[in-house]
C-alpha cells in the first residue's frame, strides 16, 4: 500500500524519526504531536490548556495539508 508523508508548511524538523502525518489508503494518521514551536522549543510552559490548543491547531494543519478538514476526523485518542 503506498503512503505519503504529510508535513504542513512552517513545521519544525522532527526531533525523532517520525513525521507530523502520514496519508495511507485515504486515511491520515497523526501521532506524537507535542507543544513545540518551529525550533522545537516547548510553547506555553505551565499552561496545559494553551499547550492543548497549540497541539490541536497543529493537528488541524496536518489534516488540512493532507486535503481534509476537521469535520473529516472520525477517531481521536489523547494520552
C-alpha angles and dihedrals in degrees: 000000000000118000135185133207118243115209116167118220111269095028119145124238108274115251091214134037096279138095130223093250145356126208113207127165092343095310124111115214118199120184142161096021111173133185094259130139123222091280092051093252117144110253127213095014110205094013109099093178093055091045090052091051089049092051092047091050089051090051090049090054091051092051092047093047088055089053100260139105132227087257087067092061110110104169134033133174125185124195 
